[in-house]
Amino acid sequence: MKSDTRRIAQNSIYLYIRMALMMGVSLYTSRVVLENLGIEDFGIFSVVGGLAILFSFFNNALTTSSQRFLTVSIGKDHVVETKKVFSTSMNCHMIISFVILILAETIGLWLLNTQLNIPEERMYAANWVYQLTLLSCLLSILNVPYTGSIIAYEKMSYFAWSSVISAMLKLGVAWLIAVTDSERLIFYAVFLVIAAIIKFVIDRVYCRIRFSVCHYSFQWDRNLFKEMISFTGWNILKMGAVMGVSQGNNMLINIYGGTVASAAMGIANQVNGNVYGFMQNVQTAFNPQITKTIACNQTEDYQSLIRMCAKISSYLLFFLAVPLVLEMDIILKLWLKEVPLNTEILCVFSIVSVYLDSLIGPLSAAVMAHGAIQRYQIVTSVLWLISIPAAWLYLQIGMPFEYILISKIIAQVIILGYSLYFLKKNIVFEVASFIRNECLTTLAVLVSSIYLSYLIISNFHYSVWANLILSVISSWAILIIIILAIGLTCKERIAIKNLLLKKLIAWKKL
């Protein structure tokens, strides 16, 4: 367990280096893209590109499925079986890619050309963006078995640097569109496809060199294919519901608010994606170990990993979320030259949504590792989808746009409760302990740290940058104090104390 914990810590460090670099590059890229495209074209790209991505919800479902089967076979040290899983996974992805292409070129085109609120003179560009984004999505889907292998083998150092290279390519794309004189929106989509092709080739070459199992050969194991497709099918239902809510919200805000409101939601989605990625790093490092311990029925180990994953990912998220919530207005103005209306409040609610994801994530990983996911995916999918008509009803009666995200947050709270109930019924899991030590404790830390930080920050009256720097330092200091005071159990405090003493003694010996 100690070596596994050490590996998790090392992989988490790689992933946070990745996230820090990617976040900085991504935020700057968003500013450059918004500046070069303008609010209207940026809004068009957000809603049209999002519509194409709607059909790639298969991607996340297949990633979870491929990673789960690869991790289990790697954990059992079955090389031949792992090769079979990889080749079967490739077969699944090729079939799904074809299905997505058919759906996107029929239903997707109908939605784009008849339902979305896009100026007539921009429909030509919107259709180009749609087709090019679809191509990027298909490449991403075909790359999933390679990405799943990298994560299953826990090669997070490569995963980190390849992602940074991908982010740098997108920044280069943002700069390139500045030198084009016409149809920057189309050129932007073209360059993104080129970046996706480069990423696909790099990952494929790395996996073929490093992992002997990542050499595709046509194999048709009917039972394995049926098992993977069944598992994937239920994941597709869930991921489709999640993506449907995301893109359904984008379409609702476009229909009721137009392209300017879509731009605000686009910025909020960017913030959500970056903050979620920051939190997800810990869970990505934990997930292979959670899967292996549940597959081997190591009850004490997997319960400890689930609790540790939820608490650590939440607290690390707070170091980003608290300063963002308190200084969102200033940060948006520094980040973007022109901030669309309603962006600030949408960003704040997006961060609340990510916090709930930090608690749901390890529970969902445990369900996936358990394998019996049919009922869980059906119930959670229904709960997700109910939030769409709820959001529509809010807008229909004249409520502000943030109620779209409020309906999503309510659905997440219910899903969190059901996830705990499901684990209690199907595996050995201490629900009361999780609610007390993870859910309520982390919520208390978040609320109290925001409140106390606000009391201090409201007294700062310096320059913009001075206020921002002091706000970050103050909120971090308060957060650390509150975590140590109420956010940890006695056992966790003792473990941290012993670790710090050990490091201090080692430092003194140098």
CORGI-V507593 format. One record per residue. N is the residue number from 1. PHI is phi in degrees with one decimal (* if undefined). PSI is psi in radians with two decimals (999 if undefined). OMEGA is omega in whole degrees, -180 to 180 (* if undefined). Layout:
n = <N,N>
phi = <PHI,PHI>
psi = <PSI,PSI>
omega = <OMEGA,OMEGA>
This chain:
n = <1,2,3,4,5,6,7,8,9,10,11,12,13,14,15,16,17,18,19,20,21,22,23,24,25,26,27,28,29,30,31,32,33,34,35,36,37,38,39,40,41,42,43,44,45,46,47,48,49,50,51,52,53,54,55,56,57,58,59,60,61,62,63,64,65,66,67,68,69,70,71,72,73,74,75,76,77,78,79,80,81,82,83,84,85,86,87,88,89,90,91,92,93,94,95,96,97,98,99,100,101,102,103,104,105,106,107,108,109,110,111,112,113,114,115,116,117,118,119,120,121,122,123,124,125,126,127,128,129,130,131,132,133,134,135,136,137,138,139,140,141,142,143,144,145,146,147,148,149,150,151,152,153,154,155,156,157,158,159,160,161,162,163,164,165,166,167,168,169,170,171,172,173,174,175,176,177,178,179,180,181,182,183,184,185,186,187,188,189,190,191,192,193,194,195,196,197,198,199,200,201,202,203,204,205,206,207,208,209,210,211,212,213,214,215,216,217,218,219,220,221,222,223,224,225,226,227,228,229,230,231,232,233,234,235,236,237,238,239,240,241,242,243,244,245,246,247,248,249,250,251,252,253,254,255,256,257,258,259,260,261,262,263,264,265,266,267,268,269,270,271,272,273,274,275,276,277,278,279,280,281,282,283,284,285,286,287,288,289,290,291,292,293,294,295,296,297,298,299,300,301,302,303,304,305,306,307,308,309,310,311,312,313,314,315,316,317,318,319,320,321,322,323,324,325,326,327,328,329,330,331,332,333,334,335,336,337,338,339,340,341,342,343,344,345,346,347,348,349,350,351,352,353,354,355,356,357,358,359,360,361,362,363,364,365,366,367,368,369,370,371,372,373,374,375,376,377,378,379,380,381,382,383,384,385,386,387,388,389,390,391,392,393,394,395,396,397,398,399,400,401,402,403,404,405,406,407,408,409,410,411,412,413,414,415,416,417,418,419,420,421,422,423,424,425,426,427,428,429,430,431,432,433,434,435,436,437,438,439,440,441,442,443,444,445,446,447,448,449,450,451,452,453,454,455,456,457,458,459,460,461,462,463,464,465,466,467,468,469,470,471,472,473,474,475,476,477,478,479,480,481,482,483,484,485,486,487,488,489,490,491,492,493,494,495,496,497,498,499,500,501,502,503,504,505,506,507,508,509,510>
phi = <*,-64.5,-66.6,-64.9,-63.8,-64.0,-66.0,-60.1,-62.7,-64.0,-64.9,-63.1,-62.6,-57.7,-70.4,-75.8,-61.4,-58.0,-68.5,-61.2,-67.4,-65.7,-65.1,-60.6,-65.9,-65.4,-64.0,-67.9,-61.1,-59.8,-63.1,-64.6,-63.9,-61.0,-66.3,-82.8,-89.2,87.7,-63.1,-64.8,-66.2,-64.8,-64.6,-61.9,-62.6,-62.8,-79.9,-74.5,-61.2,-65.0,-64.9,-66.0,-66.6,-52.7,-82.1,-97.4,-61.7,-56.7,-57.4,-64.7,-62.9,-69.1,-61.0,-60.7,-65.2,-60.9,-63.1,-63.7,-68.2,-64.7,-63.7,-63.3,-69.2,-66.5,-61.8,-88.7,60.6,-104.8,-66.4,-62.3,-64.4,-65.1,-61.0,-65.1,-62.7,-62.1,-65.8,-64.7,-62.0,-62.1,-59.6,-59.6,-67.8,-67.0,-66.0,-63.7,-58.9,-65.9,-62.0,-61.6,-59.0,-63.8,-62.7,-67.9,-84.7,-117.0,-62.1,-61.4,-65.4,-62.5,-60.5,-62.0,-90.2,-124.1,-111.3,-82.3,-91.8,-124.2,-54.1,-56.1,-70.1,-106.6,-65.5,-60.4,-64.7,-61.9,-67.7,-62.5,-59.7,-60.3,-65.8,-70.3,-66.3,-60.9,-60.8,-60.8,-64.1,-64.2,-62.5,-63.6,-66.2,-67.8,-86.5,-59.0,-58.7,-72.7,-62.3,-61.2,-66.3,-59.9,-72.6,-62.5,-82.0,60.1,-90.7,-74.3,-64.8,-67.0,-55.9,-66.2,-71.4,-66.8,-68.1,-64.4,-59.8,-61.1,-65.2,-65.9,-61.9,-67.7,-65.5,-60.3,-61.8,-60.9,-70.9,-63.1,-67.5,-68.9,-93.8,-88.2,-95.0,-141.0,45.8,-61.3,-61.7,-68.0,-60.8,-60.6,-65.2,-62.0,-65.1,-65.9,-63.3,-60.5,-62.1,-65.8,-63.8,-60.8,-61.8,-61.4,-65.2,-61.9,-63.6,-63.9,-63.7,-60.2,-65.3,-67.0,-78.9,-88.0,-119.5,-66.9,-77.0,-90.2,-119.8,-69.8,-139.9,-66.1,-132.0,-129.1,-90.4,-59.5,-66.3,-65.7,-60.6,-63.7,-65.2,-67.9,-65.0,-62.8,-62.1,-66.3,-58.9,-70.2,-67.0,-61.5,-57.5,-67.4,-64.5,-63.4,-66.2,-63.2,-68.0,-61.9,-64.9,-61.2,-76.5,-63.2,-63.8,-60.5,-69.6,-61.4,-69.8,-71.5,-65.8,-90.9,-124.9,81.3,-69.9,-66.2,-64.8,-63.0,-63.6,-62.3,-67.0,-61.1,-64.6,-60.8,-65.7,-65.1,-61.8,-57.9,-63.0,-70.2,-67.6,-61.9,-61.7,-60.4,-69.8,-66.2,-56.1,-63.0,-68.5,-63.1,-70.4,-79.3,-55.5,-58.6,-70.7,-61.3,-62.4,-65.9,-69.5,-70.9,-61.9,-93.3,58.3,-94.5,-56.8,-62.5,-66.4,-70.7,-64.4,-63.4,-65.5,-62.6,-64.5,-62.9,-62.4,-63.3,-71.5,-65.5,-65.0,-66.4,-66.7,-66.6,-59.7,-62.3,-64.3,-95.7,-70.7,-62.4,-61.4,-64.1,-62.3,-72.8,-122.2,-58.1,-61.0,-66.1,-62.0,-63.7,-68.2,-73.4,-74.8,-112.2,-71.0,-132.8,-97.8,-61.9,-59.9,75.3,-63.0,-59.8,-68.5,-64.9,-65.2,-62.9,-67.2,-63.4,-67.7,-59.9,-61.7,-65.3,-57.9,-64.6,-61.2,-65.2,-87.1,-73.6,-52.1,-64.8,-67.6,-63.8,-61.3,-65.8,-63.5,-61.4,-66.0,-62.4,100.1,-84.8,-110.0,-55.8,-64.7,-59.3,-69.2,-64.5,-64.5,-67.2,-64.9,-61.9,-62.4,-62.1,-68.3,-61.4,-67.6,-69.4,-62.3,-64.4,-64.4,-60.6,-63.6,-57.7,-68.7,-64.1,-93.4,91.5,-74.8,-67.5,-63.0,-64.3,-68.8,-60.7,-77.2,-62.8,-63.9,-66.3,-64.3,-60.6,-61.4,-64.4,-61.8,-65.7,-63.9,-59.0,-62.9,-67.6,-60.3,-64.1,-61.4,-63.9,-64.6,-59.5,-77.9,-111.3,-137.0,-75.0,-152.2,-88.7,-67.0,-59.1,-64.9,-66.0,-62.3,-71.5,-88.3,-109.6,-67.5,-69.7,-66.1,-66.4,-63.9,-63.0,-63.1,-63.8,-64.0,-67.4,-69.3,-66.1,-64.1,-66.8,-64.0,-62.5,-59.8,-80.0,-65.6,-63.7,-93.6,-84.0,-137.5,-115.7,-70.6,-58.3,-67.5,-63.6,-59.7,-64.5,-63.0,-64.3,-64.6,-63.1,-61.0,-63.9,-65.8,-65.7,-61.6,-63.6,-62.1,-61.3,-61.7,-68.1,-60.5,-66.9,-78.4,-126.7,-91.9,-126.2,-78.4,-58.5,-63.1,-68.4,-63.3,-63.5,-63.0,-66.4,-60.2,-64.6,-64.6,-65.0,-63.7,-63.0,-67.2,-65.7,-63.9,-63.9,-67.5,-67.3,-76.0,-70.7>
psi = <-0.65,-0.74,-0.63,-0.73,-0.69,-0.71,-0.71,-0.78,-0.76,-0.79,-0.63,-0.68,-0.80,-0.76,-0.56,-0.58,-0.76,-0.83,-0.68,-0.79,-0.78,-0.66,-0.79,-0.79,-0.75,-0.76,-0.73,-0.66,-0.75,-0.72,-0.80,-0.75,-0.81,-0.70,-0.71,-0.51,-0.54,2.82,-0.75,-0.88,-0.59,-0.70,-0.71,-0.79,-0.68,-0.82,-0.68,-0.80,-0.65,-0.62,-0.71,-0.71,-0.43,-0.65,-0.08,0.22,-0.38,-0.54,-0.92,-0.67,-0.77,-0.61,-0.83,-0.77,-0.88,-0.81,-0.69,-0.87,-0.68,-0.75,-0.74,-0.79,-0.63,-0.72,-0.56,-0.01,0.76,1.65,-0.82,-0.74,-0.67,-0.71,-0.72,-0.71,-0.75,-0.84,-0.68,-0.66,-0.73,-0.71,-0.79,-0.74,-0.65,-0.69,-0.82,-0.65,-0.72,-0.73,-0.77,-0.73,-0.77,-0.82,-0.75,-0.60,-0.03,-1.35,-0.74,-0.79,-0.64,-0.80,-0.78,-0.82,-0.20,-0.38,-0.50,2.63,1.46,2.32,2.45,-0.70,-0.19,0.06,-0.62,-0.86,-0.67,-0.68,-0.66,-0.80,-0.73,-0.86,-0.71,-0.67,-0.64,-0.74,-0.75,-0.70,-0.73,-0.71,-0.70,-0.68,-0.76,-0.32,-0.17,-0.78,-0.58,-0.77,-0.73,-0.66,-0.74,-0.78,-0.70,-0.66,-0.03,0.69,1.19,-0.38,-0.80,-0.75,-0.68,-0.89,-0.58,-0.62,-0.66,-0.74,-0.74,-0.74,-0.68,-0.64,-0.70,-0.60,-0.72,-0.66,-0.76,-0.67,-0.65,-0.66,-0.29,-0.42,-0.06,2.55,-0.42,2.69,0.96,-0.55,-0.77,-0.77,-0.66,-0.79,-0.67,-0.83,-0.59,-0.62,-0.76,-0.74,-0.68,-0.67,-0.77,-0.78,-0.73,-0.80,-0.77,-0.81,-0.73,-0.78,-0.78,-0.83,-0.68,-0.54,-0.74,-0.56,2.10,-0.40,-0.28,0.79,1.87,2.32,2.43,2.03,2.49,1.48,1.81,-0.76,-0.77,-0.74,-0.77,-0.72,-0.77,-0.72,-0.71,-0.83,-0.76,-0.67,-0.76,-0.58,-0.66,-0.71,-0.84,-0.87,-0.62,-0.68,-0.76,-0.83,-0.62,-0.68,-0.79,-0.89,-0.51,-0.70,-0.71,-0.74,-0.68,-0.78,-0.49,-0.75,-0.70,-0.37,-0.19,-2.97,-0.52,-0.77,-0.62,-0.64,-0.71,-0.77,-0.60,-0.75,-0.77,-0.68,-0.63,-0.78,-0.79,-0.79,-0.74,-0.75,-0.71,-0.74,-0.67,-0.80,-0.69,-0.36,-0.81,-0.76,-0.59,-0.67,-0.60,-0.60,-0.79,-0.68,-0.65,-0.77,-0.80,-0.73,-0.63,-0.69,-0.59,0.09,0.74,1.47,-0.92,-0.70,-0.82,-0.58,-0.73,-0.73,-0.73,-0.82,-0.77,-0.73,-0.81,-0.78,-0.82,-0.77,-0.63,-0.83,-0.70,-0.63,-0.70,-0.56,-0.40,-0.70,-0.73,-0.89,-0.63,-0.81,-0.74,-0.57,0.50,-0.72,-0.84,-0.77,-0.74,-0.70,-0.61,-0.62,-0.83,2.41,-0.55,2.01,2.06,2.63,2.48,0.06,-0.74,-0.89,-0.62,-0.66,-0.72,-0.81,-0.53,-0.66,-0.68,-0.70,-0.70,-0.66,-0.77,-0.63,-0.59,-0.47,-0.63,-0.62,-0.98,-0.53,-0.75,-0.69,-0.67,-0.70,-0.77,-0.72,-0.63,-0.69,-0.59,1.50,-0.04,-0.99,-0.72,-0.80,-0.63,-0.86,-0.83,-0.57,-0.76,-0.75,-0.71,-0.85,-0.49,-0.46,-0.38,-0.96,-0.52,-0.76,-0.73,-0.73,-0.73,-0.82,-0.62,-0.58,0.15,0.27,2.71,2.89,-0.47,-0.29,-0.31,-0.80,-0.50,-0.71,-0.62,-0.74,-0.71,-0.74,-0.70,-0.68,-0.75,-0.71,-0.67,-0.81,-0.74,-0.64,-0.74,-0.75,-0.75,-0.79,-0.68,-0.66,-0.47,-0.47,2.98,1.97,2.29,1.64,-0.82,-0.71,-0.70,-0.76,-0.77,-0.87,-0.39,-0.98,-1.05,-0.67,-0.81,-0.63,-0.74,-0.70,-0.78,-0.89,-0.82,-0.63,-0.67,-0.77,-0.87,-0.67,-0.70,-0.72,-0.65,-0.80,-0.55,-0.24,-0.02,2.24,1.09,-2.79,2.92,-0.87,-0.68,-0.78,-0.76,-0.82,-0.79,-0.62,-0.77,-0.85,-0.80,-0.81,-0.65,-0.75,-0.80,-0.72,-0.76,-0.79,-0.78,-0.70,-0.79,-0.58,-0.84,-0.15,-0.09,2.63,2.90,-0.70,-0.71,-0.67,-0.75,-0.72,-0.73,-0.73,-0.80,-0.66,-0.77,-0.71,-0.70,-0.75,-0.66,-0.75,-0.74,-0.65,-0.67,-0.47,-0.28,999>
omega = <-179,179,177,179,179,179,177,180,180,179,178,178,177,-176,178,171,177,-175,-180,179,-178,-179,178,180,-177,180,178,178,179,179,-179,-179,179,-180,-175,179,-173,-174,-176,-180,177,177,177,-180,-179,-175,-179,177,178,179,177,-180,177,-178,178,177,173,-175,-180,179,180,178,179,-179,-179,-179,-179,-178,178,-179,179,-179,176,179,178,176,178,-175,-179,179,180,176,180,179,-179,-178,177,177,178,178,179,-176,179,178,-179,178,179,179,180,180,180,-180,-176,-178,177,-178,-178,179,177,178,-177,-170,-177,-172,-175,-179,-178,178,-176,-177,-180,-178,179,179,-179,179,175,179,-179,-177,-179,177,177,178,177,179,180,176,179,179,179,180,-173,180,178,177,178,178,179,-179,-180,176,177,176,-173,179,177,180,-180,-175,178,178,178,177,178,179,179,176,179,175,176,177,-180,178,-177,-177,179,-177,177,-175,-176,178,179,-179,179,179,179,179,178,-178,177,176,179,178,179,178,179,179,-180,-178,-179,-179,-178,-180,-179,-177,180,179,-171,-173,-179,-178,-174,174,-174,169,-175,177,-180,173,-172,-178,179,179,180,180,-179,180,178,179,-180,-179,178,175,178,178,-178,-178,177,178,180,180,178,177,-179,-178,174,176,177,-179,178,-178,176,-179,-176,-175,180,-173,179,176,176,178,178,178,177,177,179,177,177,177,178,-179,-179,179,177,178,178,179,-174,-180,179,-177,175,178,-178,-168,178,180,176,180,-178,-178,177,178,179,177,178,-169,-177,-178,-176,176,178,-180,180,-180,-180,-180,-179,-176,-177,-179,178,-177,177,175,-177,179,175,-173,-176,176,180,-179,-177,-174,-176,-178,-179,-178,179,180,177,-177,-175,177,180,-175,178,-179,177,-177,-174,-176,177,178,-179,180,176,179,176,178,179,178,178,176,-179,177,-179,-173,-179,177,178,178,178,178,179,180,179,173,-180,-167,-172,-177,-179,-178,178,-177,-178,177,178,179,177,-173,178,-178,-180,177,177,178,178,-180,177,-178,-178,-179,173,178,-179,-172,-178,178,172,-179,176,178,177,-179,178,178,-180,179,179,179,176,179,-180,179,178,178,-178,180,178,-177,-169,176,177,-178,-178,-176,-177,179,180,179,-177,-171,-179,-176,-175,-179,-180,177,178,178,-178,-176,-178,180,177,-178,-179,178,179,180,-179,-175,-179,179,179,179,-179,176,-177,-177,179,177,-178,-180,179,179,180,-179,-179,-178,177,180,179,-180,179,-180,-178,178,180,-176,-174,-172,-177,172,179,180,180,177,179,180,178,179,180,179,180,178,179,179,-180,178,179,180,-180,-179,-179,*>
